Amino acid sequence: MEVLLVSIVIILAVLANKISDKIGLPSLLLFIVLGIIFGMTGLFDNKFSNFVVGEKIASISLIAIMFYGGFGTNWKMARPVARESIILSTLGVFFTAVFITIFCTYILKFDIRESFLLGSVVASTDAASVFSILRSKNLNLKYNSASLLEVESGSNDPMAYMLTIVALSLITGSEVSVFRLIFTQFFFGIVNGVIMSYVLMFILRRNSFEQDGFLTIFVFAITLFTYAITNQLNGNGYLAVYIFGIIIGNKDFQGKRDLVHFFDGFTGLMQIAVFFLMGLLSSMDQLIASFGVAAIIMIFMTIVARPLAVFGLLAPFRSPLNQKIVVSFAGLRGAAAIAFAMMVVMSDAVISMDIFHIVFGICLLSSFVQGSFLPWISKKYDMIDDTDTVLKTFNDYTEEGELNFIKVLVDEKSKQVGRTVGDLDFELNNLLIPMINRNGTPIIPKGDTEILEGDIIVLSGEAYTDRTGSELKEYIITNDDPWANKQIKDINISNRELVVIIRRSDGEIVVPDGMTTIYPNDSVIVSNI
């Protein structure tokens, strides 16, 4: 029964993600609503709807999100705004927590220690939410602001985590040195992240993982190990995995592209899990009771605390006013706040406020208000840069100019035997011959280099990339294939598909029409349009 329910949740969440693109609501908001609905129905028993399980799932999810936040960041694009990002992700989080503490203490009359705890839990912005909006809306912001937000939101959770630990220590009366805690958190977090990234690269450069599934499992295991060993040393595990991710994400190694696609989907699943769990673990009565306080705090965070921190810290960099306004509004709260709230609930701290449902309300409102209106605010304040794509700021972006290579074997029947490279007649002027392999020896060709029988000519050309959803597929026709020995007009093919090229078994290239016959051993290239 549990497997059935989990599968239904994932299916509904994926469909909700598609619906959100059409109606303009953040998908993470729909995941929360989905969790609330399942929680109200009582379909999940106590094995799933309790904070013990929820806190563990949220912690693992945050590890994956932090790692991919670093792994997916293009450091080349982020370097120019690295100082601003790091300042916002450290001092920005600290001052936001301080402002919330002051507000909750003197306006809402909360206990000062509990106010600091709440401020620490919600002080960081949510990488998952920010990445989701930037990607889905293709919000390429001026002044390299997209990279600034990506690095800030991806790296500020460790600071919020550290402040939360300090706040819990103050409430529980633990005898701990705050300065020692801060030092060990940062020191071991940074050092372990750097060391483990170079350990991984050392292993990858000396071992070939031919099956990408094993590479993915290995990298994820190293990520978990980095987090765990750092925590054992009283360091900041989230900071360690973020640094680990950003270093290896900006290195080149075999299988990296598949790693990107896996973690893109996996972190998406983890986001679904965290936001769904928050809805599932909530009580509608308690949520309604806490909603007013959550709304007041969220409004204060959005129009006072976050802008004060951003405007103050970016002032020395003379950032434009419209940039500071948009960066201030982009402070969405989400996965980290949820995970830290669950951590507080599971701790030994005795507090009077219902921190989980207050944080729930803040995240709910933040996803709805800031997530929905960020594109509009960006446009209103003239921050949209239409000359480029925001996808360049992520490591899974493929430049249009990337080269692909193909090889051509020159046999005795080839018309190219005896000709020079300069005499070769290419109809397309963007094809190049960067190398000729002759009897296992690479040759850098010149215009007068002669083509000999047995040569392997390496051709290079610009890689084809298409972001409209179309693709090319190759099918090898077997004897029992339904297309074998049939004309193209008679084969069963979707009206969205088109046979564009047929390569015969003898190497002949055929540009087909409806009367062309497909034979066994043919290689058929089909375009999905």
C-alpha positions as CSV (number, residue, x, y, z in Angstrom):
1,M,0.0,0.0,0.0
2,E,2.9,2.4,0.9
3,V,4.6,1.8,-2.5
4,L,1.3,2.6,-4.3
5,L,0.8,5.8,-2.3
6,V,4.4,7.0,-2.9
7,S,4.1,6.3,-6.6
8,I,0.8,8.2,-6.8
9,V,2.4,11.2,-5.0
10,I,5.3,11.3,-7.4
11,I,3.1,11.0,-10.4
12,L,0.8,13.8,-9.1
13,A,3.8,16.0,-8.2
14,V,5.3,15.6,-11.7
15,L,1.9,16.5,-13.3
16,A,1.6,19.4,-10.8
17,N,5.0,20.7,-12.1
18,K,3.6,20.7,-15.6
19,I,0.4,22.5,-14.5
20,S,2.4,25.1,-12.6
21,D,4.2,26.1,-15.9
22,K,0.8,26.8,-17.5
23,I,-0.9,28.7,-14.7
24,G,2.1,30.6,-13.5
25,L,2.3,29.3,-9.9
26,P,5.6,28.0,-8.4
27,S,5.6,24.2,-8.6
28,L,6.9,24.0,-5.1
29,L,3.7,25.6,-3.8
30,L,1.7,22.9,-5.4
31,F,3.8,20.2,-3.8
32,I,3.0,21.7,-0.4
33,V,-0.8,21.8,-1.2
34,L,-0.5,18.2,-2.4
35,G,1.0,17.2,1.0
36,I,-1.8,19.1,2.9
37,I,-4.4,17.2,0.9
38,F,-2.8,13.8,1.6
39,G,-2.4,14.8,5.3
40,M,-6.1,15.7,5.6
41,T,-7.2,12.4,4.0
42,G,-5.1,10.3,6.5
43,L,-3.9,8.0,3.8
44,F,-0.4,7.9,5.2
45,D,0.0,6.2,8.5
46,N,2.3,7.2,11.3
47,K,5.3,5.5,9.7
48,F,5.4,8.3,7.2
49,S,3.7,11.3,8.8
50,N,6.0,11.8,11.8
51,F,8.9,14.2,12.3
52,V,11.5,11.4,12.9
53,V,11.2,10.2,9.3
54,G,10.5,13.7,8.0
55,E,13.7,15.1,9.5
56,K,15.9,12.4,8.1
57,I,14.4,12.8,4.6
58,A,14.7,16.5,4.8
59,S,18.3,16.3,5.8
60,I,19.2,14.0,2.9
61,S,17.3,16.1,0.5
62,L,19.1,19.2,1.7
63,I,22.5,17.5,1.2
64,A,21.5,16.7,-2.4
65,I,20.2,20.2,-3.0
66,M,23.3,21.8,-1.5
67,F,25.6,19.6,-3.6
68,Y,23.8,20.2,-6.8
69,G,23.6,23.9,-6.0
70,G,27.4,24.0,-6.1
71,F,27.7,21.4,-8.9
72,G,25.4,23.2,-11.2
73,T,26.9,26.7,-10.8
74,N,29.1,27.9,-13.6
75,W,32.0,29.5,-11.7
76,K,33.2,31.3,-14.8
77,M,30.0,33.2,-15.0
78,A,29.7,33.6,-11.2
79,R,33.3,34.7,-10.5
80,P,32.6,38.5,-11.2
81,V,30.0,38.6,-8.5
82,A,31.6,36.1,-6.1
83,R,32.4,38.8,-3.5
84,E,28.9,40.1,-3.4
85,S,27.4,36.6,-3.3
86,I,29.6,35.4,-0.4
87,I,28.9,38.6,1.6
88,L,25.2,38.1,1.1
89,S,25.4,34.4,2.0
90,T,27.2,35.1,5.2
91,L,26.7,38.6,6.6
92,G,23.4,38.8,4.8
93,V,22.0,35.8,6.6
94,F,23.4,37.0,9.9
95,F,21.8,40.5,9.6
96,T,18.5,39.1,8.4
97,A,18.4,36.8,11.4
98,V,19.2,39.8,13.7
99,F,16.5,42.0,12.2
100,I,13.9,39.2,12.5
101,T,15.1,38.7,16.1
102,I,14.6,42.4,17.0
103,F,11.2,42.5,15.3
104,C,9.9,39.3,16.9
105,T,11.2,40.4,20.3
106,Y,10.0,43.9,20.5
107,I,6.9,43.9,18.2
108,L,5.6,40.4,18.6
109,K,6.8,40.0,22.2
110,F,8.5,36.6,21.7
111,D,11.3,35.4,23.9
112,I,14.6,36.8,22.6
113,R,16.2,33.4,22.4
114,E,13.2,31.9,20.5
115,S,13.1,35.0,18.3
116,F,16.8,34.4,17.4
117,L,16.1,30.7,16.7
118,L,13.2,31.6,14.4
119,G,15.2,34.2,12.6
120,S,18.1,31.8,12.1
121,V,15.8,29.1,10.7
122,V,14.3,31.3,8.0
123,A,17.4,33.6,7.4
124,S,18.7,31.8,4.3
125,T,17.1,31.9,0.8
126,D,16.1,28.7,-0.9
127,A,18.4,27.5,-3.7
128,A,15.8,25.1,-5.0
129,S,13.1,27.8,-5.4
130,V,15.5,30.3,-6.9
131,F,16.9,27.9,-9.4
132,S,13.4,26.6,-10.4
133,I,12.1,30.1,-11.1
134,L,15.3,31.3,-13.0
135,R,15.2,28.2,-15.2
136,S,11.5,27.8,-15.8
137,K,11.0,31.5,-16.6
138,N,14.4,31.9,-18.2
139,L,15.0,35.0,-16.1
140,N,18.4,36.2,-17.3
141,L,18.9,39.3,-15.1
142,K,21.2,42.2,-15.9
143,Y,24.4,42.9,-14.1
144,N,25.1,39.2,-13.7
145,S,22.4,39.1,-11.0
146,A,21.2,35.6,-11.9
147,S,24.7,34.2,-11.0
148,L,24.7,36.4,-7.9
149,L,21.4,34.9,-6.7
150,E,22.5,31.4,-7.6
151,V,25.7,31.5,-5.6
152,E,24.0,33.3,-2.7
153,S,21.1,31.0,-2.4
154,G,23.3,27.9,-3.0
155,S,25.8,28.9,-0.3
156,N,23.8,30.6,2.4
157,D,22.2,27.5,4.0
158,P,25.4,26.6,6.0
159,M,25.4,30.0,7.7
160,A,21.7,29.6,8.7
161,Y,22.4,26.1,9.9
162,M,25.3,27.4,12.1
163,L,23.1,30.1,13.5
164,T,20.4,27.6,14.2
165,I,22.9,25.4,16.1
166,V,24.0,28.4,18.1
167,A,20.4,29.4,18.9
168,L,19.6,25.8,20.0
169,S,22.6,25.8,22.3
170,L,21.5,29.1,23.9
171,I,18.0,27.7,24.5
172,T,19.1,24.3,25.9
173,G,21.9,25.9,28.0
174,S,24.6,23.8,26.4
175,E,28.1,24.8,27.5
176,V,29.6,25.6,24.1
177,S,31.9,28.3,23.0
178,V,30.1,30.3,20.2
179,F,33.4,31.4,18.7
180,R,34.8,27.9,18.8
181,L,31.6,26.6,17.2
182,I,31.8,29.1,14.4
183,F,35.5,28.4,13.8
184,T,35.1,24.6,13.6
185,Q,31.9,24.9,11.5
186,F,33.7,27.0,8.8
187,F,37.2,25.5,9.1
188,F,36.2,21.8,8.7
189,G,33.4,22.7,6.3
190,I,35.8,24.4,3.9
191,V,38.8,22.2,4.3
192,N,36.8,18.9,4.0
193,G,34.9,20.1,1.0
194,V,38.2,21.0,-0.8
195,I,40.0,17.9,0.2
196,M,37.2,15.5,-0.8
197,S,36.8,17.2,-4.2
198,Y,40.4,16.7,-5.0
199,V,40.2,13.1,-3.7
200,L,37.3,12.4,-6.1
201,M,39.1,14.0,-9.1
202,F,42.2,11.9,-8.3
203,I,40.1,8.7,-8.4
204,L,38.2,9.7,-11.5
205,R,41.3,10.5,-13.5
206,R,42.8,7.1,-12.7
207,N,39.7,5.0,-13.0
208,S,37.3,4.6,-15.9
209,F,33.7,4.3,-14.9
210,E,32.3,2.9,-18.1
211,Q,28.8,2.5,-16.7
212,D,27.5,6.0,-15.8
213,G,25.2,4.5,-13.2
214,F,28.2,3.5,-11.1
215,L,29.7,6.9,-11.5
216,T,26.5,8.5,-10.2
217,I,26.3,6.2,-7.3
218,F,30.0,6.7,-6.5
219,V,29.8,10.5,-6.6
220,F,26.6,10.5,-4.4
221,A,28.3,8.2,-1.9
222,I,31.3,10.5,-1.7
223,T,28.9,13.4,-1.2
224,L,27.2,11.7,1.7
225,F,30.6,10.7,3.1
226,T,31.8,14.3,2.9
227,Y,28.8,15.5,4.8
228,A,29.0,12.8,7.4
229,I,32.8,13.0,8.1
230,T,32.5,16.8,8.4
231,N,29.7,16.5,10.9
232,Q,31.7,14.0,12.9
233,L,34.5,16.7,13.2
234,N,31.9,19.3,14.3
235,G,32.2,21.0,11.0
236,N,29.4,22.3,8.7
237,G,28.5,19.4,6.5
238,Y,26.2,21.5,4.2
239,L,29.1,23.9,3.6
240,A,31.4,21.0,2.8
241,V,29.1,19.4,0.2
242,Y,28.5,22.8,-1.4
243,I,32.2,23.5,-1.8
244,F,32.7,19.9,-2.9
245,G,30.0,20.3,-5.5
246,I,31.2,23.6,-6.9
247,I,34.8,22.4,-7.3
248,I,34.0,19.1,-9.2
249,G,31.2,20.8,-11.1
250,N,33.7,23.1,-12.7
251,K,36.1,20.3,-13.6
252,D,36.0,18.2,-16.8
253,F,35.7,14.4,-16.5
254,Q,34.2,11.5,-18.3
255,G,30.5,11.0,-17.7
256,K,29.9,14.5,-16.2
257,R,27.0,15.3,-18.6
258,D,25.1,12.2,-17.4
259,L,25.9,13.1,-13.8
260,V,24.3,16.6,-14.4
261,H,21.1,15.1,-15.8
262,F,20.8,12.6,-12.9
263,F,21.2,15.1,-10.2
264,D,18.9,17.5,-11.9
265,G,16.2,14.9,-11.7
266,F,17.2,13.6,-8.3
267,T,17.2,17.0,-6.6
268,G,13.9,17.7,-8.2
269,L,12.5,14.6,-6.5
270,M,14.1,15.7,-3.2
271,Q,12.4,19.0,-3.5
272,I,9.1,17.3,-4.1
273,A,9.8,15.1,-1.0
274,V,10.6,18.1,1.3
275,F,7.7,20.3,0.3
276,F,5.3,17.4,0.3
277,L,6.4,16.3,3.7
278,M,5.9,19.8,5.1
279,G,2.3,19.7,3.9
280,L,1.9,16.1,5.1
281,L,3.2,16.8,8.6
282,S,1.2,20.0,9.1
283,S,-2.1,20.3,11.0
284,M,-4.6,22.5,9.4
285,D,-5.9,23.9,12.7
286,Q,-2.3,24.7,13.9
287,L,-1.5,26.2,10.5
288,I,-4.5,28.5,10.6
289,A,-3.7,29.5,14.2
290,S,-0.1,30.4,13.2
291,F,-0.8,31.9,9.8
292,G,-1.3,35.4,11.1
293,V,2.0,35.5,12.8
294,A,3.7,33.9,9.8
295,A,2.2,36.5,7.4
296,I,3.4,39.4,9.6
297,I,6.9,38.0,9.8
298,M,7.0,37.2,6.0
299,I,5.9,40.7,5.2
300,F,8.6,42.2,7.5
301,M,11.2,39.9,6.0
302,T,10.2,40.9,2.4
303,I,9.9,44.6,2.8
304,V,12.3,45.4,5.7
305,A,14.8,42.7,6.8
306,R,15.9,41.4,3.4
307,P,16.1,44.8,1.7
308,L,18.0,46.3,4.7
309,A,20.6,43.5,4.5
310,V,20.9,43.7,0.7
311,F,21.0,47.5,0.3
312,G,23.5,47.8,3.2
313,L,25.8,45.1,2.1
314,L,25.8,45.9,-1.6
315,A,26.3,49.7,-1.0
316,P,30.1,49.5,-1.2
317,F,29.8,47.8,-4.6
318,R,27.7,50.7,-6.0
319,S,25.1,48.2,-7.3
320,P,22.3,49.8,-9.3
321,L,19.1,50.5,-7.5
322,N,17.0,48.2,-9.7
323,Q,19.4,45.3,-9.1
324,K,19.2,45.8,-5.3
325,I,15.4,45.8,-5.5
326,V,15.1,42.6,-7.5
327,V,17.8,40.8,-5.4
328,S,15.9,41.9,-2.3
329,F,12.6,40.5,-3.6
330,A,14.2,37.2,-4.7
331,G,14.8,36.0,-1.1
332,L,12.5,33.0,-1.3
333,R,12.3,30.6,1.7
334,G,11.9,26.9,1.2
335,A,13.7,23.6,1.7
336,A,16.4,24.7,4.1
337,A,14.0,26.5,6.4
338,I,11.8,23.4,6.4
339,A,14.7,21.1,7.2
340,F,15.9,23.3,10.0
341,A,12.4,23.7,11.5
342,M,12.1,19.9,11.6
343,M,15.6,19.7,13.2
344,V,14.3,22.1,15.9
345,V,11.2,20.0,16.5
346,M,13.4,16.9,17.0
347,S,15.9,18.7,19.3
348,D,15.8,18.8,23.1
349,A,14.9,22.5,23.0
350,V,11.7,23.5,24.8
351,I,10.1,26.5,23.1
352,S,6.7,28.1,23.5
353,M,6.1,29.0,19.9
354,D,4.9,26.6,17.2
355,I,8.0,27.1,15.1
356,F,7.1,24.4,12.5
357,H,3.8,25.9,11.5
358,I,5.1,29.5,11.6
359,V,7.9,28.4,9.2
360,F,5.4,26.5,7.1
361,G,3.3,29.7,6.7
362,I,6.3,31.8,5.8
363,C,7.5,29.3,3.2
364,L,3.9,29.0,1.8
365,L,3.5,32.7,1.4
366,S,7.1,33.2,0.1
367,S,6.6,30.6,-2.6
368,F,3.3,32.2,-3.6
369,V,4.1,35.9,-3.4
370,Q,7.8,36.1,-4.3
371,G,7.8,33.1,-6.6
372,S,4.8,34.3,-8.6
373,F,5.7,38.0,-8.8
374,L,9.5,37.8,-9.3
375,P,9.3,37.7,-13.1
376,W,6.9,40.7,-13.0
377,I,9.1,42.7,-10.6
378,S,12.2,41.9,-12.7
379,K,10.4,43.2,-15.8
380,K,8.9,46.3,-14.0
381,Y,12.4,47.4,-12.8
382,D,14.0,46.7,-16.2
383,M,16.2,43.9,-15.0
384,I,15.5,41.4,-17.9
385,D,18.5,40.9,-20.2
386,D,17.0,39.5,-23.5
387,T,20.3,39.3,-25.2
388,D,21.3,36.1,-23.6
389,T,20.0,33.1,-21.7
390,V,20.1,32.4,-18.0
391,L,21.0,28.8,-18.7
392,K,24.6,29.8,-19.4
393,T,25.0,30.3,-15.6
394,F,24.4,26.6,-15.1
395,N,26.9,23.8,-15.8
396,D,24.5,21.8,-17.9
397,Y,24.3,24.5,-20.5
398,T,25.8,23.6,-23.9
399,E,27.2,26.4,-25.9
400,E,26.1,26.5,-29.5
401,G,29.7,26.6,-30.6
402,E,30.6,23.3,-29.1
403,L,32.3,21.0,-31.6
404,N,31.5,17.3,-32.3
405,F,33.8,14.9,-34.1
406,I,33.0,12.1,-36.5
407,K,35.4,9.7,-38.3
408,V,35.4,8.7,-41.9
409,L,37.3,5.6,-43.1
410,V,39.0,6.0,-46.5
411,D,38.7,2.6,-48.2
412,E,39.9,1.5,-51.7
413,K,36.6,2.7,-53.3
414,S,36.7,6.2,-51.9
415,K,37.0,9.1,-54.3
416,Q,39.2,10.9,-51.8
417,V,42.2,8.5,-52.3
418,G,45.2,10.4,-53.8
419,R,43.6,13.9,-53.2
420,T,45.1,16.5,-50.9
421,V,43.2,18.0,-48.0
422,G,43.0,21.3,-49.9
423,D,41.3,19.6,-52.8
424,L,38.5,18.1,-50.7
425,D,35.2,19.6,-51.7
426,F,32.9,20.1,-48.7
427,E,29.5,21.6,-49.5
428,L,29.4,23.0,-45.9
429,N,32.0,25.5,-45.0
430,N,31.9,24.9,-41.3
431,L,33.4,21.4,-41.5
432,L,37.1,21.1,-40.5
433,I,39.7,18.3,-40.6
434,P,41.6,18.7,-37.4
435,M,43.3,15.3,-37.6
436,I,44.0,12.3,-39.8
437,N,44.8,8.9,-38.2
438,R,47.2,7.0,-40.4
439,N,48.1,3.5,-39.2
440,G,47.6,4.5,-35.6
441,T,49.6,7.7,-35.9
442,P,47.8,11.0,-35.6
443,I,48.7,13.6,-38.3
444,I,47.8,17.3,-38.1
445,P,46.9,17.9,-41.8
446,K,47.9,20.8,-44.0
447,G,46.4,21.8,-47.3
448,D,48.9,19.7,-49.3
449,T,48.5,16.5,-47.1
450,E,47.6,13.6,-49.3
451,I,44.8,11.3,-48.5
452,L,45.8,7.6,-48.5
453,E,43.8,4.4,-48.5
454,G,43.2,3.3,-44.9
455,D,43.3,6.8,-43.5
456,I,40.8,7.7,-40.8
457,I,39.7,11.3,-41.4
458,V,38.4,13.1,-38.3
459,L,35.8,15.7,-39.2
460,S,34.7,18.4,-36.8
461,G,31.6,20.5,-36.9
462,E,29.4,22.6,-34.7
463,A,27.2,20.5,-32.4
464,Y,23.5,20.6,-33.0
465,T,21.5,21.7,-29.9
466,D,17.7,22.3,-29.9
467,R,15.8,23.6,-26.9
468,T,12.4,23.4,-28.6
469,G,12.0,19.7,-27.7
470,S,12.8,18.2,-31.2
471,E,15.4,15.5,-31.4
472,L,17.1,13.1,-33.8
473,K,17.0,9.4,-33.2
474,E,18.8,6.5,-34.9
475,Y,17.2,3.1,-35.5
476,I,19.1,0.0,-36.7
477,I,16.7,-2.1,-38.7
478,T,16.8,-5.8,-38.0
479,N,15.3,-8.6,-40.2
480,D,12.1,-8.8,-38.0
481,D,11.7,-5.1,-37.7
482,P,8.2,-3.9,-38.7
483,W,9.9,-1.3,-41.0
484,A,12.1,-3.9,-42.8
485,N,11.5,-4.2,-46.6
486,K,8.8,-1.5,-46.6
487,Q,8.5,1.8,-48.3
488,I,8.5,4.8,-46.1
489,K,4.9,5.7,-47.1
490,D,3.8,2.3,-45.7
491,I,5.5,2.3,-42.3
492,N,3.7,3.0,-39.1
493,I,5.2,6.3,-37.9
494,S,3.8,9.2,-35.9
495,N,2.8,12.4,-37.8
496,R,5.3,14.2,-35.6
497,E,8.2,12.0,-36.9
498,L,10.0,12.2,-40.2
499,V,12.6,9.9,-41.7
500,V,15.4,12.3,-42.8
501,I,18.4,10.0,-43.6
502,I,19.0,6.4,-44.4
503,R,22.5,4.9,-44.2
504,R,22.7,1.6,-46.1
505,S,24.8,-1.3,-44.8
506,D,27.4,-0.6,-47.5
507,G,27.8,3.0,-46.3
508,E,25.6,4.7,-48.9
509,I,23.8,7.7,-47.6
510,V,20.2,8.1,-48.9
511,V,18.0,11.2,-48.6
512,P,14.6,9.4,-48.7
513,D,11.2,10.1,-50.0
514,G,7.9,8.3,-49.5
515,M,8.9,5.6,-52.2
516,T,12.3,4.8,-50.6
517,T,12.5,1.2,-49.3
518,I,14.0,0.5,-45.9
519,Y,16.1,-2.7,-45.8
520,P,17.5,-4.8,-42.9
521,N,20.8,-3.5,-41.5
522,D,19.9,0.1,-42.6
523,S,20.5,2.9,-40.1
524,V,17.5,5.1,-40.2
525,I,17.6,8.7,-38.8
526,V,14.3,10.0,-37.6
527,S,13.5,13.5,-36.6
528,N,10.9,14.1,-33.9
529,I,9.4,17.5,-34.6
